[in-house]
């Protein structure tokens, strides 16, 4: 039981920091927070992602490139230019490393207004940090695992951040339905969004990239927005743009069509 609790907690805490801090805050600045909370959530992201920590700066630049070049050859993680999800993950890793090392010229035009904590950002990507977290996961399993098959979960712990990205970018640009014609292949993969905390409403997000609630239809539930709404109410953050009126949304939305897979 301890192993399963640990796995679920690590999975969803890592997922939350990716969508809340890296995506909606670092990449899009959908809301503001003071310097204390910015550093707090930076550290919280590092602790929750652990061995798969993703630099907020590099993540933000890659994601801005993704929006600018969605589903074209310049998109850093479009599934339509990869043979499979693993191939896409590897291509993303190569571009990510180039961005981290300031060797990707195309990413430089997207710089600006990104949270930085240079020491932690650099340390989080070192082999010492990644091996340290990986060792901690292994020791936890040695002490609490009750069956051999539980050790099969360890590789997911090691690569939690990239796995979340693969689920969102592969699923959200190949499978599902569209509310909007965005001139790309983004989809809303509702059936799998319990694995993504709202991130799989990709079609909605690509149409309205500054809308903090990724759900548009009444039945599209974005759990991360609930947390953001709560943090806004207690004053930890301040949402920049309130959600668009649903009547306006319905005018923008395309007529409902049958879910389809690419």
DRENKEKOL-969292 format. One record per residue: residue number from 1; x, y, z of N, C-alpha, C in turn. Coordinates in Angstrom, 3 decimals, decimal comma, padded with zeros to 6 digits, always signed. Layout:
k; neast; nnorth; nup; caeast; canorth; caup; ceast; cnorth; cup
NUM; X; Y; Z; X; Y; Z; X; Y; Z .
...
This chain:
k; neast; nnorth; nup; caeast; canorth; caup; ceast; cnorth; cup
1; +000,822; -001,211; +000,000; +000,000; +000,000; +000,000; +000,857; +001,262; +000,000 .
2; +001,965; +001,256; +000,769; +002,837; +002,428; +000,834; +003,418; +002,773; -000,529 .
3; +003,758; +001,740; -001,302; +004,323; +001,967; -002,628; +003,298; +002,630; -003,537 .
4; +002,076; +002,140; -003,521; +001,045; +002,704; -004,395; +000,715; +004,140; -004,005 .
5; +000,669; +004,397; -002,700; +000,407; +005,774; -002,250; +001,541; +006,691; -002,716 .
6; +002,772; +006,230; -002,568; +003,918; +007,023; -002,988; +003,890; +007,264; -004,489 .
7; +003,578; +006,233; -005,251; +003,553; +006,371; -006,709; +002,486; +007,373; -007,152 .
8; +001,277; +007,231; -006,621; +000,184; +008,138; -006,996; +000,503; +009,571; -006,577 .
9; +001,051; +009,740; -005,373; +001,394; +011,074; -004,897; +002,464; +011,709; -005,778 .
10; +003,500; +010,938; -006,109; +004,564; +011,472; -006,959; +004,027; +011,809; -008,346 .
11; +003,198; +010,930; -008,889; +002,663; +011,156; -010,232; +001,867; +012,455; -010,295 .
12; +000,929; +012,623; -009,372; +000,021; +013,772; -009,479; +000,629; +015,063; -008,943 .
13; +001,545; +015,002; -007,982; +002,228; +016,219; -007,558; +003,163; +016,718; -008,657 .
14; +003,868; +015,801; -009,301; +004,724; +016,175; -010,423; +003,884; +016,747; -011,569 .
15; +002,761; +016,113; -011,830; +001,856; +016,593; -012,886; +001,323; +017,983; -012,560 .
16; +000,925; +018,189; -011,304; +000,384; +019,493; -010,917; +001,421; +020,595; -011,092 .
17; +002,649; +020,360; -010,647; +003,659; +021,409; -010,782; +003,967; +021,692; -012,243 .
18; +003,886; +020,669; -013,082; +004,147; +020,895; -014,501; +003,060; +021,768; -015,140 .
19; +001,804; +021,449; -014,863; +000,738; +022,226; -015,492; +000,534; +023,577; -014,815 .
20; +000,659; +023,642; -013,489; +000,436; +024,886; -012,763; +001,610; +025,854; -012,920 .
21; +002,817; +025,374; -012,625; +003,955; +026,289; -012,569; +004,690; +026,407; -013,902 .
22; +005,060; +025,281; -014,487; +005,832; +025,336; -015,720; +005,000; +025,819; -016,900 .
23; +003,793; +025,287; -017,020; +002,970; +025,594; -018,187; +002,202; +026,907; -018,029 .
24; +001,306; +026,943; -017,045; +000,394; +028,089; -016,963; +001,056; +029,346; -016,392 .
25; +002,097; +029,150; -015,586; +002,778; +030,319; -015,041; +004,031; +030,681; -015,847 .
26; +005,001; +029,772; -015,945; +006,263; +030,112; -016,597; +006,094; +030,383; -018,084 .
27; +005,367; +029,524; -018,774; +005,245; +029,671; -020,227; +004,236; +030,738; -020,632 .
28; +003,077; +030,783; -019,950; +001,995; +031,672; -020,377; +001,751; +032,871; -019,471 .
29; +002,237; +032,829; -018,243; +001,974; +033,896; -017,276; +000,474; +034,233; -017,226 .
30; -000,341; +033,194; -017,033; -001,784; +033,382; -016,929; -002,177; +034,069; -015,627 .
31; -001,284; +034,028; -014,655; -001,523; +034,666; -013,366; -000,198; +035,198; -012,836 .
32; -000,266; +036,043; -011,834; +000,938; +036,612; -011,227; +001,053; +036,136; -009,786 .
33; +002,261; +036,223; -009,252; +002,509; +035,927; -007,838; +003,724; +036,728; -007,412 .
34; +003,857; +036,993; -006,116; +005,020; +037,753; -005,653; +006,266; +036,865; -005,653 .
35; +007,414; +037,484; -005,380; +008,684; +036,766; -005,476; +008,794; +035,613; -004,487 .
36; +008,204; +035,787; -003,309; +008,246; +034,695; -002,330; +007,552; +033,459; -002,889 .
37; +006,325; +033,625; -003,385; +005,577; +032,481; -003,900; +006,199; +031,941; -005,184 .
38; +006,822; +032,807; -005,974; +007,493; +032,333; -007,180; +008,630; +031,392; -006,819 .
39; +009,422; +031,779; -005,818; +010,515; +030,905; -005,375; +009,960; +029,655; -004,679 .
40; +008,889; +029,811; -003,906; +008,289; +028,673; -003,218; +007,856; +027,612; -004,221 .
41; +007,140; +028,022; -005,257; +006,644; +027,048; -006,232; +007,761; +026,537; -007,147 .
42; +008,822; +027,325; -007,325; +009,997; +026,851; -008,052; +010,604; +025,671; -007,286 .
43; +010,819; +025,868; -005,979; +011,369; +024,808; -005,138; +010,414; +023,624; -005,047 .
44; +009,121; +023,904; -004,927; +008,118; +022,846; -004,849; +008,127; +022,010; -006,126 .
45; +008,292; +022,670; -007,263; +008,377; +021,957; -008,544; +009,594; +021,047; -008,563 .
46; +010,728; +021,569; -008,096; +011,939; +020,748; -008,056; +011,749; +019,526; -007,167 .
47; +011,162; +019,707; -006,006; +010,981; +018,603; -005,069; +009,984; +017,575; -005,594 .
48; +008,933; +018,031; -006,240; +007,910; +017,101; -006,737; +008,369; +016,358; -007,990 .
49; +009,113; +017,037; -008,860; +009,584; +016,366; -010,080; +010,829; +015,525; -009,812 .
50; +011,638; +015,953; -008,873; +012,780; +015,149; -008,468; +013,738; +014,840; -009,596 .
51; +013,923; +013,565; -009,883; +014,916; +013,146; -010,873; +014,568; +013,592; -012,284 .
52; +013,305; +013,935; -012,538; +012,909; +014,372; -013,881; +012,615; +015,867; -013,917 .
53; +013,247; +016,620; -013,009; +013,035; +018,067; -012,944; +013,266; +018,724; -014,301 .
54; +012,325; +019,583; -014,679; +012,410; +020,319; -015,934; +012,629; +021,803; -015,636 .
55; +013,621; +022,375; -016,256; +013,922; +023,790; -016,074; +012,723; +024,644; -016,489 .
56; +012,215; +025,516; -015,596; +011,101; +026,387; -015,979; +011,410; +027,234; -017,206 .
57; +012,637; +027,730; -017,294; +013,006; +028,541; -018,459; +012,968; +027,718; -019,739 .
58; +013,609; +026,547; -019,732; +013,652; +025,714; -020,933; +012,256; +025,227; -021,299 .
59; +011,479; +024,839; -020,288; +010,114; +024,402; -020,554; +009,316; +025,521; -021,214 .
60; +009,427; +026,732; -020,658; +008,662; +027,864; -021,196; +009,031; +028,148; -022,640 .
61; +010,320; +028,119; -022,952; +010,748; +028,412; -024,324; +010,274; +027,334; -025,295 .
62; +010,397; +026,065; -024,896; +009,915; +024,990; -025,763; +008,410; +025,099; -025,984 .
63; +007,690; +025,439; -024,914; +006,244; +025,497; -025,054; +005,821; +026,685; -025,918 .
64; +006,499; +027,790; -025,811; +006,182; +028,928; -026,670; +006,473; +028,605; -028,127 .
65; +007,540; +027,854; -028,368; +007,825; +027,382; -029,723; +006,716; +026,459; -030,217 .
66; +006,245; +025,598; -029,318; +005,169; +024,662; -029,667; +003,926; +025,402; -030,139 .
67; +003,559; +026,481; -029,455; +002,385; +027,245; -029,870; +002,635; +027,976; -031,191 .
68; +003,816; +028,528; -031,344; +004,118; +029,298; -032,553; +004,179; +028,423; -033,791 .
69; +004,637; +027,182; -033,632; +004,850; +026,299; -034,781; +004,042; +025,011; -034,681 .
70; +002,885; +025,071; -034,063; +002,116; +023,864; -033,748; +001,927; +022,938; -034,946 .
71; +002,387; +021,697; -034,764; +002,232; +020,625; -035,749; +002,859; +020,950; -037,098 .
72; +003,974; +021,682; -037,058; +004,809; +021,882; -038,238; +006,173; +021,270; -037,939 .
73; +007,059; +021,322; -038,899; +008,387; +020,741; -038,718; +009,192; +021,457; -037,638 .
74; +008,821; +022,696; -037,305; +009,535; +023,449; -036,273; +008,978; +023,234; -034,875 .
75; +007,868; +022,526; -034,770; +007,289; +022,205; -033,468; +008,233; +021,249; -032,736 .
76; +008,681; +021,603; -031,520; +009,632; +020,729; -030,820; +009,061; +019,392; -030,381 .
77; +007,731; +019,232; -030,351; +007,175; +017,942; -029,952; +005,818; +017,668; -030,590 .
78; +005,769; +017,714; -031,903; +004,549; +017,286; -032,599; +004,633; +015,797; -032,899 .
79; +003,583; +015,033; -032,594; +003,611; +013,599; -032,899; +003,573; +013,310; -034,397 .
80; +003,235; +014,318; -035,188; +003,087; +014,105; -036,621; +004,411; +014,193; -037,369 .
81; +005,496; +014,408; -036,640; +006,822; +014,395; -037,239; +007,728; +013,401; -036,517 .
82; +007,096; +012,409; -035,876; +007,828; +011,356; -035,179; +007,186; +010,009; -035,485 .
83; +007,978; +008,964; -035,430; +007,475; +007,629; -035,736; +006,636; +007,052; -034,605 .
84; +006,953; +007,426; -033,389; +006,237; +006,928; -032,225; +006,493; +007,866; -031,051 .
85; +005,855; +007,577; -029,927; +005,968; +008,466; -028,768; +007,401; +008,532; -028,234 .
86; +008,132; +007,419; -028,293; +009,511; +007,409; -027,798; +010,417; +008,258; -028,690 .
87; +010,183; +008,194; -029,994; +010,936; +009,019; -030,932; +010,663; +010,502; -030,662 .
88; +009,394; +010,840; -030,416; +009,039; +012,220; -030,101; +009,718; +012,680; -028,811 .
89; +009,715; +011,815; -027,789; +010,352; +012,159; -026,511; +011,849; +012,412; -026,694 .
90; +012,494; +011,599; -027,520; +013,929; +011,765; -027,723; +014,231; +013,068; -028,463 .
91; +013,442; +013,378; -029,488; +013,634; +014,637; -030,217; +013,440; +015,829; -029,278 .
92; +012,426; +015,741; -028,427; +012,172; +016,815; -027,468; +013,342; +016,966; -026,511 .
93; +013,891; +015,839; -026,057; +015,043; +015,866; -025,149; +016,228; +016,579; -025,790 .
94; +016,501; +016,304; -027,047; +017,636; +016,919; -027,742; +017,442; +018,432; -027,820 .
95; +016,228; +018,864; -028,194; +015,952; +020,297; -028,288; +016,004; +020,937; -026,903 .
96; +015,441; +020,247; -025,917; +015,463; +020,744; -024,534; +016,894; +020,984; -024,070 .
97; +017,783; +020,031; -024,308; +019,176; +020,183; -023,891; +019,839; +021,370; -024,590 .
98; +019,524; +021,567; -025,869; +020,075; +022,703; -026,592; +019,590; +024,023; -025,990 .
99; +018,326; +024,066; -025,603; +017,776; +025,281; -024,994; +018,424; +025,539; -023,642 .
100; +018,555; +024,500; -022,822; +019,190; +024,644; -021,514; +020,602; +025,200; -021,655 .
101; +021,318; +024,750; -022,689; +022,713; +025,158; -022,898; +022,850; +026,399; -023,779 .
102; +021,714; +027,066; -024,055; +021,707; +028,280; -024,886; +022,301; +028,045; -026,269 .
103; +022,040; +026,872; -026,828; +022,576; +026,518; -028,139; +021,493; +026,410; -029,207 .
104; +020,264; +026,794; -028,861; +019,163; +026,723; -029,827; +018,790; +028,150; -030,243 .
105; +019,222; +028,540; -031,422; +018,996; +029,908; -031,879; +017,512; +030,226; -032,023 .
106; +016,727; +029,246; -032,467; +015,307; +029,488; -032,695; +014,524; +029,785; -031,432 .
107; +015,039; +029,356; -030,276; +014,314; +029,561; -029,021; +014,520; +030,961; -028,456 .
108; +015,568; +031,638; -028,884; +015,937; +032,908; -028,265; +014,897; +034,001; -028,485 .
109; +014,165; +033,929; -029,564; +013,146; +034,960; -029,830; +011,979; +034,879; -028,855 .
110; +011,885; +033,768; -028,112; +010,778; +033,576; -027,166; +011,168; +033,880; -025,722 .
111; +012,367; +034,419; -025,518; +012,827; +034,767; -024,182; +011,974; +035,894; -023,594 .
112; +012,012; +036,004; -022,260; +011,370; +037,119; -021,580; +010,272; +036,723; -020,628 .
113; +010,250; +037,372; -019,458; +009,210; +037,186; -018,452; +009,069; +035,727; -018,045 .
114; +010,195; +035,138; -017,664; +010,235; +033,737; -017,237; +010,849; +033,672; -015,844 .
115; +010,258; +032,945; -014,912; +010,842; +032,846; -013,561; +012,191; +032,133; -013,611 .
116; +013,166; +032,695; -012,929; +014,489; +032,085; -012,918; +015,046; +032,029; -011,498 .
117; +015,663; +030,952; -011,203; +016,427; +030,755; -009,973; +017,652; +029,988; -010,433 .
118; +018,654; +030,699; -010,884; +019,732; +030,103; -011,669; +020,437; +028,957; -010,959 .
119; +020,684; +029,108; -009,652; +021,385; +028,048; -008,940; +020,578; +026,761; -008,934 .
120; +019,309; +026,860; -008,545; +018,481; +025,669; -008,464; +018,181; +025,109; -009,845 .
121; +017,980; +026,001; -010,806; +017,721; +025,567; -012,178; +018,885; +024,728; -012,695 .
122; +020,089; +025,206; -012,463; +021,278; +024,487; -012,925; +021,486; +023,196; -012,145 .
123; +021,364; +023,268; -010,815; +021,581; +022,078; -009,987; +020,557; +020,991; -010,287 .
124; +019,290; +021,382; -010,516; +018,238; +020,405; -010,761; +018,473; +019,546; -011,989 .
125; +019,277; +020,051; -012,915; +019,551; +019,289; -014,128; +020,856; +018,517; -014,093 .
126; +021,573; +018,563; -012,967; +022,859; +017,867; -012,880; +022,663; +016,373; -012,626 .
127; +023,681; +015,615; -012,950; +023,650; +014,177; -012,708; +023,582; +013,890; -011,211 .
128; +024,158; +014,774; -010,396; +024,138; +014,565; -008,949; +022,708; +014,638; -008,414 .
129; +021,976; +015,620; -008,876; +020,587; +015,758; -008,440; +019,741; +014,585; -008,929 .
130; +019,872; +014,256; -010,194; +019,041; +013,186; -010,772; +019,355; +011,833; -010,138 .
131; +020,630; +011,546; -009,949; +021,008; +010,282; -009,303; +020,611; +010,270; -007,830 .
132; +020,693; +011,421; -007,191; +020,309; +011,491; -005,781; +018,836; +011,169; -005,588 .
133; +017,990; +011,786; -006,404; +016,558; +011,492; -006,319; +016,279; +010,039; -006,715 .
134; +016,941; +009,563; -007,763; +016,725; +008,184; -008,183; +017,099; +007,195; -007,100 .
135; +018,200; +007,464; -006,419; +018,625; +006,603; -005,314; +017,593; +006,623; -004,185 .
136; +017,038; +007,792; -003,899; +016,021; +007,895; -002,844; +014,786; +007,071; -003,198 .
137; +014,393; +007,097; -004,470; +013,232; +006,297; -004,883; +013,520; +004,804; -004,700 .
138; +014,699; +004,373; -005,116; +015,061; +002,961; -005,007; +015,084; +002,524; -003,544 .
139; +015,660; +003,335; -002,678; +015,723; +002,991; -001,255; +014,323; +002,907; -000,642 .
140; +013,443; +003,789; -001,075; +012,069; +003,733; -000,573; +011,419; +002,415; -000,974 .
141; +011,631; +002,003; -002,222; +011,056; +000,739; -002,689; +011,672; -000,451; -001,950 .
142; +012,969; -000,425; -001,712; +013,616; -001,525; -000,994; +013,012; -001,686; +000,399 .
143; +012,673; -000,573; +001,016; +012,138; -000,614; +002,376; +010,652; -000,936; +002,439 .
144; +009,891; -000,605; +001,403; +008,432; -000,721; +001,504; +007,774; -001,612; +000,452 .
145; +008,486; -002,027; -000,560; +007,877; -002,883; -001,584; +007,499; -004,234; -000,986 .
146; +006,342; -004,724; -001,380; +005,861; -006,012; -000,869; +005,712; -007,062; -001,972 .
147; +005,995; -006,671; -003,226; +005,901; -007,616; -004,342; +006,876; -007,181; -005,434 .
148; +007,383; -008,142; -006,178; +008,403; -007,851; -007,191; +007,897; -006,904; -008,256 .
149; +006,613; -007,004; -008,624; +006,091; -006,200; -009,719; +006,073; -004,713; -009,390 .
150; +006,107; -004,372; -008,113; +006,099; -002,959; -007,751; +007,358; -002,247; -008,231 .
151; +008,458; -002,987; -008,363; +009,693; -002,377; -008,854; +009,574; -001,942; -010,319 .
152; +008,586; -002,449; -011,026; +008,386; -002,045; -012,419; +007,915; -000,598; -012,523 .
153; +007,473; -000,026; -011,411; +007,032; +001,366; -011,407; +008,207; +002,346; -011,328 .
154; +009,384; +001,863; -010,932; +010,519; +002,758; -010,731; +010,899; +003,573; -011,972 .
155; +010,944; +002,970; -013,180; +011,295; +003,789; -014,350; +010,354; +004,972; -014,565 .
156; +009,099; +004,828; -014,165; +008,157; +005,946; -014,301; +008,549; +007,068; -013,347 .
157; +008,967; +006,710; -012,134; +009,453; +007,724; -011,189; +010,638; +008,498; -011,785 .
158; +011,571; +007,758; -012,397; +012,776; +008,390; -012,930; +012,455; +009,390; -014,042 .
159; +011,418; +009,100; -014,843; +011,122; +009,901; -016,040; +009,745; +010,548; -015,975 .
160; +009,291; +010,863; -014,780; +007,920; +011,341; -014,595; +007,588; +012,561; -015,458 .
161; +008,428; +013,579; -015,456; +008,150; +014,794; -016,224; +008,027; +014,543; -017,716 .
162; +009,022; +013,894; -018,346; +008,912; +013,591; -019,767; +007,724; +012,684; -020,110 .
163; +007,366; +011,782; -019,218; +006,202; +010,923; -019,475; +004,930; +011,749; -019,525 .
164; +004,781; +012,699; -018,594; +003,615; +013,576; -018,634; +003,572; +014,352; -019,952 .
165; +004,728; +014,853; -020,368; +004,782; +015,583; -021,629; +004,414; +014,724; -022,811 .
166; +004,857; +013,472; -022,799; +004,545; +012,567; -023,907; +003,053; +012,265; -023,978 .
167; +002,420; +012,038; -022,822; +000,979; +011,770; -022,796; +000,216; +012,943; -023,391 .
168; +000,586; +014,158; -022,990; -000,131; +015,356; -023,435; +000,108; +015,624; -024,916 .
169; +001,357; +015,600; -025,339; +001,662; +015,991; -026,714; +001,311; +014,915; -027,734 .
170; +001,474; +013,662; -027,362; +001,095; +012,592; -028,295; -000,423; +012,455; -028,346 .
171; -001,056; +012,308; -027,182; -002,503; +012,133; -027,160; -003,247; +013,373; -027,598 .
172; -002,809; +014,540; -027,118; -003,528; +015,779; -027,378; -003,387; +016,321; -028,778 .
173; -002,551; +015,691; -029,592; -002,430; +016,119; -030,994; -002,694; +014,970; -031,962 .
174; -003,259; +013,878; -031,434; -003,609; +012,756; -032,310; -005,027; +012,219; -032,088 .
175; -005,480; +012,204; -030,837; -006,719; +011,497; -030,524; -007,748; +012,406; -029,857 .
176; -008,997; +012,277; -030,273; -010,053; +013,024; -029,613; -010,863; +013,881; -030,562 .
177; -011,481; +014,895; -030,026; -012,404; +015,744; -030,785; -011,904; +017,183; -030,772 .
178; -012,501; +018,001; -031,630; -012,139; +019,414; -031,725; -013,360; +020,294; -031,503 .
179; -013,208; +021,288; -030,653; -014,217; +022,337; -030,526; -013,938; +023,497; -031,477 .
180; -012,661; +023,651; -031,883; -012,247; +024,788; -032,684; -011,385; +024,343; -033,856 .
181; -011,424; +025,123; -034,912; -010,527; +024,908; -036,038; -009,315; +025,811; -035,839 .
182; -008,229; +025,235; -035,364; -007,024; +026,007; -035,059; -005,972; +025,936; -036,159 .
183; -006,311; +025,268; -037,250; -005,365; +025,067; -038,350; -004,145; +024,272; -037,897 .
184; -004,366; +023,431; -036,891; -003,358; +022,460; -036,497; -004,094; +021,171; -036,164 .
185; -003,419; +020,222; -035,556; -004,029; +018,923; -035,282; -004,338; +018,718; -033,801 .
186; -004,446; +019,793; -033,049; -004,729; +019,683; -031,616; -006,101; +019,075; -031,375 .
187; -006,193; +018,261; -030,341; -007,425; +017,546; -030,000; -007,695; +017,671; -028,499 .
188; -008,936; +017,439; -028,118; -009,312; +017,289; -026,716; -009,454; +015,796; -026,437 .
189; -008,544; +015,248; -025,648; -008,547; +013,808; -025,376; -009,184; +013,574; -024,013 .
190; -010,477; +013,817; -023,945; -011,193; +013,806; -022,672; -011,048; +012,487; -021,923 .
191; -011,087; +011,376; -022,642; -011,080; +010,061; -021,998; -009,815; +009,804; -021,186 .
192; -008,706; +010,485; -021,522; -007,441; +010,255; -020,824; -007,044; +011,404; -019,916 .
193; -007,914; +012,406; -019,773; -007,476; +013,583; -019,024; -007,310; +013,320; -017,531 .
194; -007,819; +012,207; -017,006; -007,544; +011,887; -015,601; -006,048; +011,666; -015,385 .
195; -005,297; +011,489; -016,476; -003,847; +011,344; -016,410; -003,125; +012,671; -016,619 .
196; -003,899; +013,763; -016,851; -003,242; +014,998; -017,284; -003,738; +016,268; -016,605 .
197; -004,719; +016,217; -015,713; -005,149; +017,386; -014,934; -005,547; +018,583; -015,801 .
198; -006,246; +018,342; -016,899; -006,706; +019,418; -017,761; -005,838; +019,651; -018,979 .
199; -004,631; +019,098; -018,983; -003,690; +019,337; -020,077; -004,134; +018,729; -021,401 .
200; -005,019; +017,742; -021,352; -005,431; +017,099; -022,597; -006,605; +017,798; -023,286 .
201; -006,957; +018,994; -022,831; -007,867; +019,842; -023,606; -007,008; +020,725; -024,509 .
202; -006,207; +020,073; -025,336; -005,240; +020,787; -026,158; -005,901; +021,661; -027,223 .
203; -006,981; +021,185; -027,809; -007,648; +021,985; -028,836; -008,178; +023,289; -028,256 .
204; -008,792; +023,208; -027,084; -009,270; +024,420; -026,409; -008,106; +025,356; -026,091 .
205; -007,031; +024,781; -025,576; -005,895; +025,592; -025,147; -005,212; +026,282; -026,322 .
206; -005,106; +025,605; -027,446; -004,458; +026,225; -028,605; -005,320; +027,332; -029,205 .
207; -006,618; +027,254; -029,034; -007,488; +028,338; -029,489; -007,409; +029,530; -028,541 .
208; -007,348; +029,256; -027,231; -007,399; +030,302; -026,207; -006,224; +030,108; -025,247 .
209; -005,004; +030,411; -025,697; -003,811; +030,087; -024,900; -003,677; +030,856; -023,593 .
210; -004,432; +031,932; -023,400; -004,373; +032,666; -022,141; -005,574; +032,378; -021,234 .
211; -006,447; +031,489; -021,641; -007,594; +031,118; -020,811; -007,122; +030,153; -019,734 .
212; -007,252; +030,522; -018,484; -006,691; +029,734; -017,387; -007,459; +028,436; -017,172 .
213; -008,737; +028,404; -017,500; -009,536; +027,182; -017,429; -009,517; +026,532; -018,809 .
214; -008,871; +025,374; -018,914; -008,746; +024,718; -020,210; -010,049; +024,078; -020,678 .
215; -010,983; +023,873; -019,775; -012,289; +023,362; -020,174; -013,127; +024,479; -020,774 .
216; -013,908; +024,157; -021,806; -014,780; +025,137; -022,456; -016,238; +024,711; -022,347 .
217; -016,511; +023,484; -022,728; -017,864; +022,954; -022,593; -018,166; +022,685; -021,119 .
218; -019,426; +022,607; -020,777; -019,794; +022,420; -019,369; -019,286; +021,105; -018,810 .
219; -019,083; +020,127; -019,684; -018,666; +018,809; -019,226; -017,151; +018,608; -019,314 .
220; -016,421; +019,634; -019,694; -014,970; +019,547; -019,763; -014,383; +020,098; -018,450 .
221; -014,032; +019,210; -017,557; -013,585; +019,593; -016,216; -012,069; +019,678; -016,152 .
222; -011,578; +020,829; -015,734; -010,149; +021,068; -015,596; -009,807; +021,164; -014,108 .
223; -009,297; +020,100; -013,492; -009,036; +020,117; -012,045; -007,971; +021,118; -011,633 .
224; -007,003; +021,401; -012,507; -005,976; +022,379; -012,147; -006,576; +023,764; -011,987 .
225; -007,589; +024,069; -012,785; -008,234; +025,376; -012,663; -008,868; +025,543; -011,280 .
226; -009,400; +024,475; -010,720; -010,001; +024,547; -009,387; -008,940; +024,997; -008,369 .
227; -007,736; +024,414; -008,471; -006,645; +024,796; -007,570; -006,239; +026,244; -007,806 .
228; -006,153; +026,648; -009,068; -005,778; +028,024; -009,393; -006,828; +028,999; -008,865 .
229; -008,094; +028,656; -009,042; -009,185; +029,490; -008,544; -009,067; +029,667; -007,026 .
230; -008,770; +028,570; -006,328; -008,632; +028,636; -004,878; -007,451; +029,485; -004,451 .
231; -006,311; +029,330; -005,131; -005,125; +030,120; -004,800; -005,348; +031,604; -005,103 .
232; -006,135; +031,883; -006,130; -006,489; +033,270; -006,443; -007,368; +033,858; -005,339 .
233; -008,315; +033,076; -004,857; -009,239; +033,564; -003,834; -008,530; +033,881; -002,516 .
234; -007,507; +033,094; -002,175; -006,816; +033,333; -000,902; -005,646; +034,298; -001,060 .
235; -005,419; +034,798; -002,268; -004,423; +035,835; -002,480; -003,006; +035,372; -002,751 .
236; -002,804; +034,058; -002,937; -001,462; +033,561; -003,241; -001,061; +033,967; -004,654 .
237; -002,006; +033,903; -005,588; -001,781; +034,314; -006,966; -002,902; +035,257; -007,384 .
238; -002,736; +035,884; -008,530; -003,784; +036,730; -009,077; -003,948; +036,409; -010,554 .
239; -005,114; +035,902; -010,919; -005,383; +035,558; -012,309; -005,418; +036,832; -013,138 .
240; -004,694; +036,829; -014,252; -004,615; +038,024; -015,095; -005,909; +038,285; -015,859 .
241; -006,452; +037,221; -016,429; -007,621; +037,385; -017,279; -008,705; +036,427; -016,827 .
242; -009,844; +036,948; -016,467; -010,937; +036,089; -016,043; -011,463; +035,302; -017,230 .
243; -012,091; +034,172; -016,951; -012,578; +033,301; -018,018; -013,606; +033,993; -018,892 .
244; -013,504; +033,759; -020,175; -014,432; +034,329; -021,121; -015,841; +033,798; -020,875 .
245; -016,810; +034,663; -021,064; -018,206; +034,274; -020,896; -018,535; +033,087; -021,793 .
246; -019,229; +032,101; -021,245; -019,506; +030,883; -021,996; -020,386; +031,137; -023,210 .
247; -021,205; +032,174; -023,203; -021,998; +032,504; -024,385; -021,081; +032,918; -025,533 .
248; -020,035; +033,680; -025,199; -019,060; +034,065; -026,215; -018,313; +032,846; -026,714 .
249; -017,986; +031,936; -025,775; -017,273; +030,721; -026,156; -018,079; +029,896; -027,141 .
250; -019,374; +029,790; -026,906; -020,209; +028,966; -027,774; -020,272; +029,521; -029,188 .
251; -020,104; +030,842; -029,339; -020,102; +031,434; -030,666; -018,805; +031,135; -031,404 .
252; -017,710; +030,999; -030,621; -016,423; +030,698; -031,232; -016,297; +029,226; -031,610 .
253; -016,949; +028,383; -030,819; -016,776; +026,940; -030,992; -017,372; +026,464; -032,306 .
254; -016,722; +025,500; -032,909; -017,261; +024,884; -034,107; -018,441; +024,011; -033,717 .
255; -019,316; +023,688; -034,657; -020,390; +022,755; -034,348; -019,817; +021,444; -033,837 .
256; -020,496; +020,891; -032,849; -020,036; +019,642; -032,238; -019,932; +018,560; -033,297 .
257; -018,837; +017,807; -033,271; -018,690; +016,731; -034,223; -018,220; +015,475; -033,505 .
258; -018,375; +014,402; -034,168; -018,051; +013,108; -033,575; -016,555; +013,014; -033,299 .
259; -016,222; +012,486; -032,112; -014,814; +012,321; -031,759; -014,126; +011,460; -032,797 .
260; -012,871; +011,834; -033,104; -012,154; +011,112; -034,140; -010,707; +010,921; -033,718 .
261; -010,080; +009,952; -034,300; -008,661; +009,703; -034,038; -007,898; +009,905; -035,329 .
262; -006,728; +010,492; -035,222; -005,923; +010,724; -036,404; -005,348; +009,406; -036,904 .
